[in-house]
Amino acid sequence: MKIRINTLIYVLLATFLLAGCDDFVEEVEVVAPTAEESGEVFTPTQFITGVYGRHTDFSYAFAYLGITEIISDNADKGSSPTDTGTDKHLLDGLTYTSTSPSFRDMWTQWYKTIGRATLAIEYTQDYEPINEDLRQRLIGEAKFLRALNYFWLVRGFGDVPIQEVNLVDRAPVSEVYAYIEQDLIDAAASLPAKGDYAVADIGRATRGAAQGLLAKVYLYEKKWQQAADMANAVINSGDYALEPDYATVWRASTENGPESLFELQARGEIIAHGIQQYSQTQGARGPSGWGWGFNTPSEDLLNAFNEAGDTVRRDATIIFAGETLFDGREVSSSVENPRYNEKAYSSANPGAGESDKNIRILRYAEILLIEAEALNELGQSAAALGPLNLVRERVNLPDITTTDQGALRQMIWNERRLELAFEHDRWFDLIRTGQAESVMTALGLPFSEKNKLFPIPNDQLIQTPEMTQNPGW
């Protein structure tokens, strides 16, 4: 097939929407290629690159922060009291509704990306001429990205339409997860190992990325044996290792390093600008500041670090007012908020709109914690201590020795919180582990049964009234 589009940039900026809904549908003309047809042929490699490009939208720098971190006990809205961030105050207070735009923005982004990935798969399957190994690799990349976006959808909204099957009816969670699993199994079978990519292709999805995401999917489904097996496959591959110094995990010096299974790539310039304004929206606000000041570490998170004696991860995660950062930048004690997210900090261009910040989506440390949690749930608590303590030893914390399943379960959950703070998983960890109600109500927030799922965006329901809303919304 061939796409009649003049430039790669145009395609990178285009959208692919849920068919039948104007705000969720992309117009891309695809025609069968002929040797005689003039015009630029858009290659499958460029097409797949366009799927990656969907993850650089500003929504990931603002709406995504709201529905993953600000909504949780890890973070506060931040900024100034009068700056609501449109709906970030509602997310922070658990008073959001189905009209809150952050849900609409991410629902839209995820379905656009899924649509583009599906079109890329179809295009690549029919494209000639192409090396067959490259064809299968590119299809594997697109399936990985499609699975990733479906995973983000299903863990937040529950039953959702499988776009390639039905555009309106919400498929049960079990069917969505089965679809995700198959995409990841296919991807793992066709993708190369991380070390087998050429330098120019570093950052593309790998076999380890597909296996690691599949381990995480199994964890959410409580398929403990499969989660342990898939995490073990990543561990035994020898392709990954922990960075020696936790403080460097989110810095430019470790981008695509041994701990990275998958991250979003950025150069700080068009067209590979990274997530637009990701660092800027979370940067310190006020005197000596460089940003808007949103998504600030909560006092509850600070207390959790301190109670665990976890100074290494605390100081690598939180920028404190008045401190001097690793690169010599002095943060005034007069900034608007007492704490900021250091994992969002870019030393090279902290306040620039064109972010150079690679965003870590999946790390080796999380794979170790997935294995530990799965083994503990399987009753293999002694075996779970090995991967768990590897994560703790890096940050100079003593080994955990208990093999009491219940006690160890809570320790693993807490380890996930401290290790992965501000990596966009906390809210979903609270939901999947059944802790959300007790944790959020203890903070004085009005958590109820309906909060276990996000509301289907009202704009979607207006355009497709036959689609059902989640309970309570």
C-alpha positions, -999 to +999 in steps of 0.1 A: +000+000+000+010+036-003-001+067+016-006+099-004+011+122+021+038+145+011+060+145+042+068+124+072+061+153+095+026+156+082+019+120+091+036+123+125+012+152+133-019+135+119-045+117+140-062+084+138-096+083+155-123+059+165-144+056+134-178+072+134-168+099+160-154+131+145-132+138+175-118+103+174-113+096+137-083+103+114-085+106+077-056+089+060-059+077+024-044+043+018-042+030-018-025+000-034+009+010-048+019+006-084+052+010-101+038+037-124+023+058-097+042+090-090+047+107-057+065+098-025+061+063-011+058+062+026+079+033+038+068+009+065+097+020+087+085+056+085+049+046+091+059+027+123+079+057+134+047+077+132+031+053+157+059+061+182+054+098+174+018+096+188+033+095+223+048+130+222+015+149+224+011+175+252-016+153+267+012+131+281+027+162+298-005+173+315-036+151+313-015+120+319+001+135+350-034+141+363-049+107+359-018+087+370+000+107+397-019+138+409-050+116+414-030+094+438-014+097+472+020+103+456+013+138+444-005+170+449-018+193+421+010+218+429+014+251+409-004+280+427-037+277+446-055+297+419-042+277+389-065+247+386-047+233+356-082+230+340-092+199+361-061+190+381-077+203+413-107+180+407-084+150+401-064+159+432-095+160+453-113+130+437-141+153+427-137+148+389-166+139+366-171+124+332-166+158+317-132+163+332-110+169+301-080+148+312-099+116+307-111+127+273-076+137+262-060+104+272-089+082+258-085+101+225-048+098+224-048+061+232-074+053+205-056+074+180-024+055+186-042+022+184-057+031+151-024+043+137-007+011+149-034-011+132-031+008+100+006+005+101+003-033+106-020-036+076+002-013+055+034-032+063+018-066+057+010-057+021+040-035+013+064-047-014+093-049-018+106-053+017+130-077+035+108-103+053+127-101+086+122-063+086+085-067+078+080-090+108+101-068+131+081-037+121+048-055+126+061-066+160+069-030+170+034-019+160+018-047+179+038-038+210+027-002+208-009-012+202-008-035+232+007-008+254-021+016+246-048-009+251-032-017+285-033+019+295-070+020+284-082-012+301-065-006+335-081+028+337-115+024+321-122-013+324-144-027+296-134-008+264-141-012+227-115-033+208-112-010+178-103-037+154-134-058+163-162-033+172-161+004+173-188+010+199-195-020+221-173-023+251-155-056+253-152-073+287-119-067+305-109-104+300-113-101+262-093-069+261-065-085+281-066-116+259-062-093+228-032-075+245-016-108+254-018-121+219-003-089+205+026-091+230+032-128+223+033-121+186+056-091+192+080-111+214+083-138+187+093-113+160+113-086+178+151-087+182+169-086+215+179-052+227+216-058+218+207-069+182+195-035+171+217-012+150+227+020+168+203+041+146+174+019+158+181+021+196+149+029+214+126+008+192+106-019+209+125-051+216+118-087+226+125-078+262+101-049+261+073-072+249+081-098+275+084-072+302+050-056+294+035-091+291+047-098+326+031-066+338-002-075+321-002-109+337+004-092+371-027-070+366-047-101+357-033-120+388-020-147+365+008-152+390+026-181+373+026-165+339+038-132+354+067-150+372+076-170+341+077-139+318+096-118+343+121-146+346+125-147+308+136-111+309+159-117+338+175-148+323+180-131+289+211-113+303+201-082+283+193-061+314+207-050+347+202-024+374+220+009+370+245+010+399+233+044+411+196+049+415+201+087+413+210+085+376+181+063+365+161+092+350+191+113+338+203+118+302+234+098+310+215+065+314+190+069+285+185+035+268+209+020+293+210-015+308+180-009+330+157+003+302+133-021+286+113+007+269+113+045+269+100+073+248+127+089+228+135+126+227+160+150+213+146+184+223+140+195+188+114+190+161+105+164+149+118+142+177+110+166+205+099+141+230+068+147+251+059+183+246+065+203+278+068+173+301+097+189+320+082+224+318+048+215+333+065+199+363+094+223+368+098+245+399+076+276+398+085+310+410+119+326+418+147+306+401+121+283+387+117+269+352+082+256+350+046+255+359+050+236+392+023+209+387+024+173+400+044+179+432+054+151+456+030+149+485+039+151+521+025+115+524+051+103+499+079+122+517+068+105+549+068+071+532+104+076+521+115+088+556+097+060+574+116+035+552+149+052+558+150+055+520+171+086+516+186+075+482+153+072+464+138+102+482+166+125+472+166+112+436+128+116+433+121+149+451+136+183+444+134+203+476+130+241+478+164+255+486+185+226+474+213+225+448+207+200+421+232+175+407+241+198+379+247+228+401+213+245+396+203+263+427+166+261+436+155+291+455+139+285+489+112+310+477+097+288+449+060+283+450+059+247+463+081+229+488+088+199+466+090+191+428+094+159+407+130+153+400+123+125+376+108+151+352+138+174+355+159+180+323+193+195+330+199+206+294+166+224+287+145+223+319+119+249+308+119+243+271+087+233+253+106+209+231+116+184+258+148+163+255+135+141+283+134+104+275+104+089+295+111+055+311+080+034+305+094+000+317+125-006+338+144-037+349+138-029+385+100-032+379+106-066+363+124-078+395+095-065+416+069-082+393+088-115+398+089-109+436+052-102+438+042-131+416+064-156+435+050-145+468+015-149+456+024-184+444+034-192+480+071-191+471+079-163+495+115-174+502+122-172+464+106-138+462+132-123+485+160-126+459+146-101+433+131-079+460+164-075+478+183-068+447+162-037+443+167-027+479+204-033+480+210-008+452+196+020+475+214+008+506+184-007+524+187-038+545+175-072+531+140-082+539+140-117+555+104-125+564+087-152+545+053-145+560+032-141+528+009-114+541+037-093+556+059-097+525+030-088+502+027-054+519+065-049+518+066-056+480+037-031+474+055-005+494+087-012+475+069-006+443+057+028+456+092+040+465+110+025+435+085+037+409+072+069+424+062+094+396+065+067+369+028+068+364+017+035+380+008+044+416-029+050+412-033+017+393-013-002+419-037+011+446-067+000+426-054-035+416-041-043+451-074-032+467-056-005+488-072+025+472-102+030+495-083+028+527-053+048+515-073+077+500-100+079+527-072+081+553-061+112+535-096+127+538-105+121+502-139+109+490-130+076+475-160+054+466-167+023+446-171+043+413-135+056+416-122+021+409-127+029+372-124+062+353-156+076+338-160+071+300-156+106+286-189+124+282-178+136+247-175+100+236-210+091+250-225+121+232-211+109+199-219+072+205-249+072+228-252+034+225-219+031+244-224+025+282-210+045+311-191+029+340-211+024+372-217+055+394-208+080+367 
